[in-house]
Amino acid sequence: MNTYGFAYSIDMVPFSARGSYFAVSENEGKVYIRDLHGGDGADSNIYELSIDGYVWKNLICERTETVLSFHAQDDAACFVMLLCTADDRLFIKAAGFTIRLKGITDGAYDTLVQVSEGEYEHQLYDKQLKICMSVLEGRCTAKSKWTVRGSACPVLTVNADGQAACAVLRSTTVSFRPDVCTRDDFDKAEQQLAAEYDEWKRRFPCFIEAYQESHSLARYIVWNNTVHAQGALTCDAVYMSKNTMFNIWSWDNCFTALALGGAYPKEAYGQLKIFFDTQDSFGAYPDYVNNAFASFNCLKPPIHAWAYNKLLEADPLFSRQEYFLPAYKSFCRAALYWLDHRRPNGSAFPLYYHGNDSGWDNASVFHEGVPVESPDLSAFLIQKMDILSSFAQRLGNDTEAAQWKRRADELFDSLMDRFYEDGAFHAWNTGTGSRIGTGHSLLMYLPLVIAYRMDKRIADALVHDLEQNFEAPFGLTTEQKNSLLYKKGGYWLGPLWAPVTYLFIDALRANGYPDFAKRLAYRFFEVTKIGLMAENYDAFTGCGYDDQAFTWPACVFLQLEKEFHSLY
């Protein structure tokens, strides 16, 4: 289909709205209404949306940030308009078309019931969800095949007589209640959404005109990928994507918080607070959280205090006692988890038990097995304890400040002897007791986050090596450019990643390498022109991989734009 207005088609950037668990996407020429409850392990496609007598490719799609519409090429009076709202409603307004919603879940206990005139309840049993449909104007029929235990092949047909129609879907995880609204509520919701997005735009002004298109997309994606607080999500959460990865992860959230910090500080704090609220009894943060549950299968690097330290510069809210003190206490518990529970059998260094613990799932460091002692993990923990020492001083607790400083010193004293050899950092496989020699991962250069503690000659050599062996036209490759394991589109075996780019830029700038930092920022701005807001990129061509409507490149773009616009 031809797309006009907001330039990104729904096969690339799903249509949704800030706060909504509904999304509308196209896949292989079919349009689906999706529901994101339950996280990315649950089926999200719930209805195939179709229009009698038409195929989508022959319709014209017009899209703004807040309204999605389709109309016939030869008759603009025949149209379908959709909009999502933060209270889990999806409005559908149409004229001249007959619309069909074909249920595509196959739960044995799903049921489709007419509750009253113009009111239907579709229970998606396995998703623990009910979809309540109210026909506000027009006519609706419902069909399904009863299988004794449930309703198979449900189809809702709206406006079969071809006249004007308006319907609203509401998703709920509790009991059904009819939607008390009228067709006028569509217009009210449309106006409210437009006003909300205008305010969102005002708080995220474009700072570099040459990247206006990237800025507009980044700003929209952060808004669009947000869902409202529910269940395990104790605050509104910015999911990584409403395409495939609809959870909030415990390091992605740090970059989201940074981007939101100056514009929406309470929402930024919420991205961290979700993990304060779900922290386990040992102090570990979950790997990810969605509305249904928090998963502790894996962890993520301890960068949260670093992010909060940067947020202190963004808005006075983060310094207020009611925000700062709970954050400090949570960060302390998380640091003690790594020290007390991830250094088994007297080990001096914390361990990764899974590649996903590092955030670098399939990096070459993990090709020989786990557990792994990796210098990046110890460096992040040292940086965190240095920051916790400063936080304790800020609170007037000199005793705790000294304790964190001592712990950081002790870990750093051992780090260089253990991990730095032959002019480079190396990881160790503690299962075999041997130094890992597989591949050449960029992960081994993240100790630059504590370059302020290193001999400058060592830091200089690491930076030189980065420039020679990892820097590509659009940024840093995650596996050395000439490594036998380098793989085009290889996830963490070569492609460029936004959060890692930001970590290096921040470390380089803070430790005396501003020109390299500026160059990497410029290269990242450029890659978004080609690969959009992709989960990761080809560092040589700029091609975006996996998902081009991803939150963390959007957040890194917005943050770098604020920090570097004065240099352009």
DABELNOR-V822074 format. One record per pair of residues at least 12 apart in sequence whose C-alpha atoms are under 10 Angstrom apart, sorted by the first residue. I is the first residue (numbers start at 1). J is the second residue. If there is no record, write none. Layout:
# DABELNOR-V822074
i = <I I>
j = <J J>
This chain:
# DABELNOR-V822074
i = <1 1 1 1 1 1 1 1 1 1 2 2 2 2 2 2 2 2 2 3 3 3 3 3 3 3 4 4 4 4 4 4 5 5 5 5 5 5 6 6 6 6 6 6 6 6 6 7 7 7 7 7 7 8 8 8 8 8 9 9 9 9 9 10 10 10 10 10 10 10 10 10 10 10 11 11 11 11 11 11 11 11 11 12 12 12 12 12 12 12 13 13 13 13 13 13 13 13 13 13 13 13 13 13 13 14 14 14 14 14 14 14 14 14 15 15 15 15 15 15 15 15 15 15 15 15 15 15 15 16 16 16 16 16 16 16 16 16 16 16 16 16 16 16 16 16 16 17 17 17 17 17 17 17 17 17 17 17 17 17 17 17 17 17 17 17 18 18 18 18 18 18 18 18 18 18 18 18 18 18 18 18 18 18 18 18 19 19 19 19 19 19 19 19 19 19 19 19 19 19 19 20 20 20 20 20 20 20 20 20 20 20 20 20 20 20 20 21 21 21 21 21 21 21 21 21 21 21 21 21 21 21 21 21 21 21 21 21 22 22 22 22 22 22 22 22 22 22 22 22 22 22 22 22 22 22 22 23 23 23 23 23 23 23 23 23 23 23 24 24 24 24 24 24 24 24 24 24 24 25 25 25 25 25 26 26 26 29 29 29 30 30 30 30 30 30 31 31 31 31 31 31 32 32 32 32 32 32 32 32 32 32 32 33 33 33 33 33 33 33 33 33 34 34 34 34 34 35 35 35 35 35 35 35 36 36 36 36 36 36 36 36 36 36 37 37 37 37 37 37 37 37 37 37 37 37 37 38 38 38 38 38 38 38 38 38 38 38 39 39 39 39 39 39 39 39 39 39 39 39 39 39 39 40 40 40 40 40 40 40 40 41 41 41 41 42 42 42 43 43 43 43 44 44 44 44 44 44 45 45 45 46 46 46 46 46 46 46 46 47 47 47 47 47 47 47 47 47 48 48 48 48 48 48 49 49 49 49 49 49 50 50 50 50 50 50 50 51 51 51 51 51 51 51 51 51 52 52 52 52 52 52 52 53 53 53 54 54 54 56 56 56 58 58 58 58 59 59 59 59 59 60 60 60 60 60 61 61 61 61 62 63 63 64 65 65 65 65 65 65 65 65 65 66 66 66 66 66 66 66 66 66 66 66 66 66 66 66 67 67 67 67 67 67 67 67 68 68 68 68 68 68 69 69 69 69 69 69 70 70 71 71 71 71 72 72 75 76 76 77 77 77 77 78 78 78 78 78 78 78 78 79 79 79 79 79 79 80 80 80 80 80 80 80 80 80 80 81 81 81 81 81 82 82 82 82 82 82 83 83 83 83 83 84 84 84 84 84 84 84 85 85 85 85 85 85 86 86 86 86 86 87 87 87 87 87 88 88 88 88 88 88 88 89 89 89 89 89 89 89 89 89 90 90 90 90 90 90 90 91 91 91 91 91 91 91 91 91 91 91 91 91 92 92 92 92 92 92 92 92 92 92 93 93 93 93 93 93 93 93 93 93 93 94 94 94 94 94 94 94 94 94 94 95 95 95 95 95 95 95 96 96 96 96 96 96 96 97 97 97 97 97 97 97 97 98 98 98 98 98 98 98 98 98 98 98 99 99 99 99 99 99 99 99 100 100 100 100 100 100 100 100 100 101 101 101 101 101 101 102 102 102 102 102 102 102 102 103 103 103 103 103 103 103 103 104 104 104 104 105 105 105 105 105 105 105 106 106 106 106 106 106 106 106 107 107 107 107 107 107 107 107 107 108 108 108 108 108 108 108 108 108 109 109 109 109 109 109 109 109 109 109 110 110 110 110 110 110 110 110 110 110 110 110 110 110 110 110 111 111 111 111 111 111 111 111 111 111 111 111 111 112 112 112 112 112 112 112 112 112 112 112 112 112 112 112 112 113 113 113 113 113 114 114 114 114 115 115 115 115 115 115 116 116 117 117 117 117 118 118 118 118 118 118 118 118 118 118 118 119 119 119 119 119 119 119 119 119 119 119 120 120 120 120 120 120 120 120 120 120 120 121 121 121 121 121 121 121 121 122 122 122 122 122 123 123 123 123 123 123 124 125 127 127 128 128 128 128 129 129 129 129 129 130 130 130 130 130 130 130 130 131 131 131 131 131 131 131 132 132 132 132 132 132 132 132 132 132 133 133 133 133 133 133 133 133 134 134 134 134 134 134 134 134 134 134 135 135 135 135 135 135 135 135 135 135 135 136 136 136 136 136 136 136 136 136 136 136 137 137 137 137 137 137 137 137 137 138 138 138 138 138 138 138 138 138 138 139 139 139 139 139 139 139 139 139 139 139 140 140 140 140 140 140 140 140 141 141 141 141 141 141 142 142 142 142 142 143 143 143 144 165 166 166 166 166 167 167 167 167 168 168 168 168 168 173 173 197 197 197 200 200 200 200 200 201 201 201 201 202 203 203 203 203 203 204 204 204 204 204 204 204 204 204 204 205 205 205 205 205 206 206 206 206 206 207 207 207 207 207 207 207 207 208 208 208 208 208 208 208 208 209 209 210 210 210 211 211 211 211 211 211 212 213 213 213 214 214 214 214 214 214 214 214 214 214 214 214 215 215 215 215 215 215 215 215 216 216 217 217 217 217 217 218 218 218 218 218 218 218 218 218 218 218 218 218 219 219 219 219 219 219 220 220 220 221 221 221 221 221 221 221 221 221 221 221 221 221 221 222 222 222 222 222 222 222 222 222 222 222 222 222 222 222 223 223 224 224 224 224 224 224 225 225 225 225 225 225 225 225 225 225 225 226 226 226 226 226 226 226 226 227 227 227 227 227 227 228 229 229 229 229 230 230 230 231 231 231 231 231 231 232 232 232 232 232 232 232 232 232 232 233 233 233 233 233 233 233 233 233 233 233 233 233 233 233 234 234 234 234 234 234 234 234 234 234 235 235 235 235 235 235 235 235 235 235 235 236 236 236 236 236 236 237 237 237 237 237 237 237 237 237 237 237 238 238 238 238 238 238 238 238 238 238 239 239 239 239 239 239 239 239 239 240 240 240 240 240 240 240 240 240 240 240 241 241 241 241 241 241 241 242 242 242 242 243 243 243 243 244 244 244 244 245 245 246 246 246 246 247 247 247 247 247 247 247 248 248 248 248 248 248 248 248 248 248 249 249 249 249 249 249 249 249 249 249 249 249 249 250 250 250 250 250 250 250 250 250 250 250 250 250 250 250 250 250 251 251 251 251 251 251 251 251 251 251 251 251 251 251 251 251 252 252 252 252 252 252 252 252 252 253 253 253 253 253 253 253 253 253 253 253 253 253 254 254 254 254 254 254 254 254 254 254 254 254 254 254 255 255 255 255 255 255 255 255 255 255 255 255 255 255 255 255 256 256 256 256 256 256 256 256 256 256 256 256 256 257 257 257 257 257 257 257 257 257 257 257 258 258 258 258 258 258 258 258 258 258 259 259 259 259 259 259 259 259 259 259 259 259 260 260 260 260 260 261 261 261 261 261 261 261 261 261 261 262 262 262 262 262 262 262 262 262 263 263 264 265 265 265 265 265 265 266 266 266 266 268 268 268 269 269 269 269 269 269 269 272 272 272 272 272 273 273 273 273 274 274 274 274 274 275 275 275 275 275 275 276 276 276 276 276 276 276 277 278 278 278 278 279 279 279 279 279 280 280 280 280 280 281 281 282 282 282 282 282 282 282 283 283 283 283 283 283 283 283 283 283 283 284 284 284 284 284 284 284 284 284 284 284 284 284 284 285 285 285 285 285 285 285 285 285 285 286 286 286 287 287 287 287 287 287 288 297 297 297 298 298 298 298 298 298 298 298 299 299 299 299 299 299 299 299 300 300 300 300 300 300 300 300 301 301 301 301 301 301 301 301 301 301 301 301 302 302 302 302 302 302 302 302 302 302 302 302 302 303 303 303 303 303 303 303 304 304 304 304 304 304 305 305 305 305 305 305 305 305 305 305 305 305 305 305 305 305 306 306 306 306 306 306 306 307 308 308 308 308 308 309 309 309 309 309 312 319 321 324 324 324 325 325 325 327 328 328 328 328 328 329 329 331 331 331 331 332 332 332 332 332 334 334 335 335 335 335 335 335 336 336 337 338 338 338 338 338 338 339 339 339 339 339 343 347 347 348 348 348 348 348 348 348 349 349 349 349 349 349 349 349 349 349 349 350 350 350 350 350 350 350 350 350 351 351 351 351 351 351 351 351 351 351 351 352 352 352 352 352 352 352 352 353 353 353 353 353 353 354 354 354 354 354 355 355 355 355 355 357 358 358 358 358 359 359 360 360 360 360 360 360 360 361 361 361 362 362 362 362 363 363 363 363 363 363 363 363 363 363 363 363 363 363 364 364 364 364 364 364 364 364 364 364 364 364 364 364 365 365 365 365 365 365 365 365 365 365 365 365 365 365 365 366 366 366 366 366 366 366 367 367 367 367 368 368 368 368 368 368 368 369 369 369 369 369 370 370 370 370 370 371 371 371 371 371 372 372 372 372 372 372 372 372 372 373 373 373 373 373 373 373 373 373 373 373 374 374 374 374 374 374 374 374 374 374 374 374 375 375 375 375 375 375 375 375 375 375 375 375 375 375 376 376 376 376 376 376 376 376 376 376 376 376 376 377 377 377 377 378 378 378 378 378 378 378 379 379 379 379 379 379 379 379 379 379 380 380 380 380 380 381 381 381 381 381 382 382 382 382 382 382 382 382 382 382 382 382 382 383 383 383 383 383 383 383 383 384 384 384 385 385 385 385 385 385 385 385 385 386 386 386 386 386 386 386 386 386 387 387 387 387 388 388 388 388 388 388 388 389 389 389 389 389 389 389 389 390 390 390 391 392 409 412 412 412 415 416 418 419 419 420 420 423 423 423 423 424 424 424 424 424 424 425 425 425 425 425 425 426 426 426 426 426 427 427 438 438 438 439 439 439 439 439 439 439 439 440 440 440 440 440 440 440 440 440 440 440 440 441 441 441 441 441 441 441 441 441 441 441 441 442 442 442 442 442 442 442 442 442 442 442 442 443 443 443 443 444 444 445 445 445 445 445 445 446 446 446 446 446 447 447 447 447 448 448 448 448 448 448 448 448 448 448 449 449 449 449 449 449 449 449 450 450 450 451 451 451 451 451 452 452 452 452 453 456 456 459 459 459 459 460 460 463 463 463 465 466 466 467 468 468 469 469 469 470 470 470 471 471 471 471 472 472 472 472 472 472 472 473 473 473 473 473 473 473 473 473 473 474 474 474 474 474 474 474 474 474 474 474 474 474 474 474 474 474 475 475 475 475 475 475 475 475 475 475 475 475 475 475 475 475 475 475 476 476 476 476 476 476 476 476 476 476 476 476 476 476 477 477 477 477 477 477 477 477 477 477 477 477 478 478 478 478 478 478 478 478 478 478 478 479 479 479 479 479 479 480 480 481 481 481 481 487 488 488 488 488 488 489 489 489 489 489 489 489 489 490 490 490 490 491 491 491 491 491 491 492 494 494 494 494 494 495 495 495 495 495 495 495 495 495 495 496 496 496 496 496 496 496 496 496 496 496 496 497 497 497 497 497 497 497 497 497 498 498 498 498 498 498 498 498 498 498 498 498 498 499 499 499 499 499 499 499 500 501 501 501 501 501 501 501 502 502 502 502 502 502 502 502 502 503 504 504 504 504 505 505 505 505 505 505 506 506 508 517 518 518 518 518 518 521 521 521 521 521 521 522 522 522 522 523 523 524 524 524 524 524 524 524 525 525 525 525 525 526 527 527 527 527 527 527 528 528 528 528 528 528 528 529 529 529 530 530 530 531 531 531 531 531 531 532 532 532 532 532 532 532 532 533 533 533 533 533 533 533 533 533 533 533 533 534 534 534 534 534 534 534 534 534 535 535 535 535 535 535 535 535 536 536 536 536>
j = <29 55 56 57 58 59 60 61 62 70 56 57 58 59 60 61 62 70 73 59 60 61 62 63 69 70 60 61 62 63 64 69 61 62 63 64 65 68 62 63 64 65 66 67 68 216 217 62 63 64 65 213 217 63 64 65 217 549 25 26 61 62 63 23 24 25 26 27 31 32 61 63 68 243 24 25 26 27 28 29 30 31 243 25 26 27 243 547 548 549 25 26 217 220 221 224 225 241 242 243 533 547 548 549 550 26 34 221 224 225 241 242 243 549 33 34 63 64 65 66 67 68 82 83 84 224 225 242 243 34 65 66 67 68 82 83 84 85 86 90 221 223 224 225 226 227 242 65 66 67 83 84 85 86 88 90 193 197 220 221 222 223 224 225 226 227 66 84 85 86 87 193 196 197 220 221 222 223 224 225 226 227 228 236 237 238 84 85 86 87 88 223 224 225 226 227 228 229 236 237 238 35 36 37 84 85 86 87 88 89 90 171 224 225 226 227 228 34 35 36 37 38 44 84 85 86 87 88 89 90 171 225 226 227 228 242 246 291 34 35 36 37 44 45 83 84 85 86 87 88 89 90 169 170 171 227 242 35 36 44 45 83 84 90 224 225 242 243 45 47 48 49 68 82 83 84 90 242 243 45 48 49 242 243 48 49 56 55 56 57 48 49 50 55 56 57 45 47 48 49 50 56 44 45 46 47 48 49 50 101 102 103 104 45 46 47 48 49 90 101 102 103 46 47 48 242 243 47 88 127 129 131 171 242 127 227 242 243 244 245 246 247 290 291 127 128 129 171 172 173 227 230 246 247 290 291 292 126 127 128 129 246 247 289 290 291 292 293 127 239 242 244 245 246 247 248 288 289 290 291 292 293 294 241 242 243 244 245 246 247 290 244 245 246 247 126 127 246 104 105 126 127 105 127 242 243 244 246 103 104 105 101 102 103 104 105 106 124 131 100 101 102 103 104 105 154 155 156 100 101 102 103 104 155 99 100 101 102 103 156 97 98 99 100 101 102 157 79 80 97 98 99 100 101 157 158 97 98 99 100 157 160 162 97 98 99 72 97 98 70 71 72 70 71 72 73 71 72 73 74 79 72 73 74 76 79 73 79 80 81 81 81 82 194 83 193 194 197 217 220 221 223 224 82 83 84 85 189 190 191 192 193 194 195 196 197 220 224 81 82 83 84 91 190 193 194 80 81 82 83 84 92 81 82 83 92 93 94 82 94 94 95 96 97 96 97 96 95 96 94 95 96 97 94 95 96 97 98 162 163 164 93 94 95 96 97 164 92 93 94 95 96 97 98 99 165 166 93 94 95 166 186 94 166 167 168 186 190 168 186 189 190 193 168 169 170 186 189 190 193 170 186 189 190 192 193 189 193 226 227 228 170 171 172 227 228 131 169 170 171 172 227 228 131 132 133 168 169 170 171 172 179 133 167 168 169 170 171 186 133 134 136 166 167 168 169 170 183 185 186 189 190 135 136 158 165 166 167 168 169 183 186 136 137 138 158 164 165 166 167 168 183 186 137 138 158 159 162 163 164 165 166 167 138 159 162 163 164 165 166 159 160 161 162 163 164 165 158 159 160 161 162 163 164 165 139 140 157 158 159 160 161 162 163 164 165 140 156 157 158 159 160 162 165 140 141 142 155 156 157 158 159 160 142 154 155 156 157 158 142 143 144 153 154 155 156 157 122 124 144 152 153 154 155 156 152 153 154 155 124 125 126 127 152 153 154 124 125 126 150 151 152 153 154 123 124 125 126 127 149 150 151 152 124 125 126 147 148 149 150 151 152 123 124 125 126 147 148 149 150 151 152 122 123 124 125 126 127 128 129 130 146 149 150 151 152 153 154 123 124 125 130 144 145 146 147 149 150 151 152 154 124 130 131 132 142 143 144 145 146 150 151 152 153 154 155 156 132 142 143 144 151 132 133 141 142 132 133 134 176 177 178 134 178 134 135 139 140 133 134 135 136 137 138 139 140 141 167 178 132 133 134 135 136 140 167 168 177 178 179 132 133 134 135 140 141 142 156 169 176 178 133 134 169 170 171 176 177 178 151 154 156 171 176 150 151 171 172 173 176 173 150 173 292 172 173 174 292 171 172 173 174 175 169 170 171 172 173 174 175 176 168 169 170 171 172 173 176 168 169 170 171 172 175 176 177 178 179 156 167 168 169 170 171 178 179 166 167 168 169 170 178 179 180 181 182 158 159 165 166 167 168 169 179 181 182 183 165 166 167 168 179 180 181 182 183 184 185 158 159 163 164 165 166 167 182 183 158 159 160 161 162 163 164 165 166 167 157 158 159 160 161 162 163 164 165 166 167 156 157 158 159 160 161 165 167 155 156 157 158 159 160 154 155 156 157 158 155 156 157 156 183 182 183 184 186 181 182 183 186 181 182 183 185 186 230 231 219 220 223 219 220 223 263 264 216 219 220 223 263 219 260 262 263 264 216 218 219 259 260 262 263 264 558 562 219 263 558 561 562 219 558 561 562 565 558 561 562 563 564 565 566 568 525 561 562 564 565 566 567 568 565 568 525 526 568 525 526 528 529 557 561 529 528 529 532 525 526 527 528 529 530 531 532 533 554 557 558 525 528 529 554 555 557 558 561 554 558 528 532 533 549 554 528 532 533 549 550 551 552 553 554 555 556 557 558 259 551 554 555 557 558 549 551 554 238 239 240 241 242 533 548 549 550 551 552 553 554 555 238 239 240 241 256 259 260 549 550 551 552 553 554 555 558 238 551 238 239 241 242 549 551 237 238 239 240 241 242 243 246 549 550 551 238 239 240 241 242 246 248 551 239 242 246 247 290 291 291 270 274 290 291 290 291 292 289 290 291 292 293 294 274 275 277 278 289 290 291 292 293 294 247 248 270 271 273 274 275 277 278 289 290 291 292 293 294 270 271 273 274 275 276 277 278 290 291 266 267 268 269 270 271 272 273 274 275 277 266 267 268 270 271 274 253 256 267 268 270 271 272 274 289 290 291 252 253 256 257 267 268 270 271 551 552 252 253 256 271 289 290 550 551 552 252 253 256 535 547 549 550 551 552 553 554 535 547 548 549 550 551 552 547 549 550 551 547 548 549 550 546 547 549 550 547 550 288 289 290 291 287 288 289 290 291 293 294 271 274 275 286 287 288 289 290 291 294 271 275 285 286 287 288 289 290 294 295 299 300 359 271 272 274 275 285 286 287 288 289 298 299 300 301 302 303 304 359 271 272 285 287 288 299 300 301 302 303 304 307 358 359 499 552 271 288 300 359 499 551 552 553 555 268 269 270 271 272 274 275 288 304 307 551 552 555 268 269 271 272 303 304 305 306 307 308 311 499 552 555 268 271 303 304 307 498 499 502 503 551 552 553 554 555 556 559 268 269 271 272 307 551 552 553 554 555 556 558 559 269 270 271 272 304 307 308 310 311 555 559 271 307 308 310 311 314 555 556 558 559 311 314 552 554 555 556 557 558 559 560 561 562 311 314 555 558 559 308 310 311 312 313 314 315 317 318 559 311 312 313 314 315 316 317 559 562 314 315 315 311 314 315 316 317 318 315 317 318 323 308 311 318 308 311 317 318 323 324 327 304 307 308 327 330 323 326 327 330 286 288 289 290 294 287 288 289 294 304 330 326 327 329 330 331 333 334 330 293 294 295 296 294 296 330 333 334 294 296 333 334 337 333 337 333 334 336 337 338 340 341 330 331 332 333 334 335 336 337 338 340 341 296 298 299 300 302 330 331 333 334 335 336 337 338 341 298 299 300 301 302 330 331 333 334 337 298 299 300 299 300 301 356 357 359 300 354 356 357 352 353 354 355 356 357 358 359 352 353 354 355 356 357 358 359 352 355 356 357 358 359 360 377 338 352 356 357 358 359 360 376 377 378 380 381 331 334 335 338 358 377 378 379 380 381 382 383 384 331 377 380 381 383 384 503 327 330 331 334 380 384 327 328 330 331 332 334 335 380 381 383 384 385 386 387 388 391 380 383 384 385 386 387 388 384 324 327 328 331 387 384 387 388 390 391 324 394 395 391 394 395 391 392 395 391 387 388 391 392 395 388 392 384 385 387 388 384 385 388 389 404 381 384 381 382 384 385 388 404 381 385 350 350 351 352 377 378 381 351 378 381 407 411 373 373 430 373 378 410 411 414 415 418 372 373 374 375 377 378 381 411 414 415 418 371 372 373 374 375 377 378 381 411 370 371 372 373 374 375 377 378 428 429 430 366 370 371 372 373 374 377 429 366 369 370 371 372 373 366 369 370 371 372 367 369 370 371 372 377 374 376 377 443 492 500 441 443 478 491 492 493 500 491 492 493 490 491 492 493 438 439 440 441 442 443 478 479 485 490 491 492 493 494 436 437 438 439 440 441 442 443 478 479 485 486 492 493 426 427 428 429 436 437 438 439 440 441 442 443 444 479 493 427 428 429 436 438 439 441 436 437 438 439 428 429 431 432 436 437 438 429 430 431 432 436 428 429 430 431 432 428 429 430 431 432 427 428 429 430 431 432 433 435 436 418 419 426 427 428 429 430 431 433 435 436 415 418 419 425 426 427 428 429 436 443 444 447 415 416 418 419 420 425 426 427 428 443 444 445 446 447 419 425 426 427 442 443 444 445 446 447 448 449 450 443 444 446 447 408 411 412 414 415 419 447 408 411 412 415 446 447 448 449 450 451 446 447 448 449 450 407 408 411 412 450 404 405 407 408 409 410 411 412 415 447 449 450 453 408 412 447 449 450 451 452 453 404 408 450 401 403 404 405 406 407 408 409 411 401 402 404 405 406 407 408 409 450 401 404 405 408 400 401 402 403 404 405 408 401 402 403 404 405 406 407 408 402 404 405 404 404 453 450 453 454 447 454 435 435 444 444 458 458 461 462 465 444 445 458 461 462 465 443 444 445 446 447 462 440 441 443 444 445 443 444 483 484 485 479 480 482 483 484 485 486 493 469 470 478 479 480 481 482 483 484 485 486 493 470 477 478 479 480 481 483 485 486 492 493 494 466 469 470 476 477 478 479 480 492 493 494 500 478 479 492 500 462 478 459 462 463 465 466 504 462 500 503 504 507 459 462 504 507 460 462 463 503 504 506 507 508 510 511 503 504 505 506 507 508 510 511 507 510 511 507 508 510 511 512 507 510 511 512 511 511 512 508 511 512 513 512 513 508 513 516 480 480 516 516 480 481 481 482 483 482 494 539 496 520 539 540 496 520 523 538 539 540 541 520 523 524 526 527 538 539 540 541 542 496 519 520 521 522 523 524 525 526 527 528 537 538 539 540 541 542 495 496 497 498 501 519 520 521 522 523 524 526 527 537 538 539 540 542 494 495 496 497 498 500 501 504 520 523 524 538 539 540 492 493 494 495 496 497 500 501 537 538 539 540 490 491 492 493 494 495 496 497 500 501 539 491 492 493 494 495 496 493 494 493 494 539 540 538 537 538 539 540 545 536 537 538 539 543 544 545 546 536 537 538 545 535 536 537 538 545 546 536 536 537 538 539 540 535 536 537 538 539 540 542 543 544 545 524 527 534 535 536 537 538 539 540 542 544 545 524 534 535 536 537 538 539 552 553 524 533 534 535 536 537 551 552 553 554 555 556 557 535 536 552 553 555 556 557 556 517 520 521 523 524 553 556 517 520 521 524 553 556 557 559 560 556 516 517 520 521 517 518 519 520 521 560 518 560 520 564 560 563 564 567 568 556 557 560 561 563 564 560 561 564 568 539 542 537 539 542 553 556 557 560 556 557 558 560 561 542 539 540 541 542 543 544 542 543 544 548 553 554 557 542 543 544 542 543 544 543 544 545 547 548 549 544 545 547 548 549 550 553 554 545 547 548 549 550 551 552 553 554 555 556 557 546 547 548 549 550 551 552 553 554 547 548 549 550 551 552 553 554 548 550 552 553>
